[in-house]
């Protein structure tokens, strides 16, 4: 899966990652490769990956349970590593 992940600019520097570089984001449910994107509105230590579509790349990293009516994922966050 591909897409974009957003990270605090200082974290990118700490990890020697440049915007646009492909990185692997993994949780206990799976792993995806995404292009890094810098955004100072994302808190340090947080990786943001959009979850607004059921087929989004992030869907492979979070709990697959959904609300029976709105089909909204039950859990929209997970511990991840780069």
RANORHU-V595070 format. One line per field, one symbol per residue. phi: phi as a letter, one per 40 degrees, with the letter a starting at -180 (. if undefined). psi: psi as a letter, one per 30 degrees, with the letter a starting at -180 (. if undefined). burial: # if it has 9 or more other C-alpha atoms within 8 Angstrom, else .. A space follows every 10 residues. Layout:
BEGIN
phi->???
psi->???
burial->???
END
This chain:
BEGIN
phi->.bibbbbddc cdcccfbbdg ccbbbbbcci abbbccbcac cccdgbbbbd bcbcccdccc bbdccbcccc fcdcbbaacb bb
psi->klakkklkee eeeeghkkkf kklkkkaffa klklkkkkjf fklkfkkkkk gfkfglefff flkfklkfef gkkekgllkl l.
burial->...######. ###...#.#. ..#####.#. #########. .#....#.#. #....##### ###..##... ..##.....# ..
END
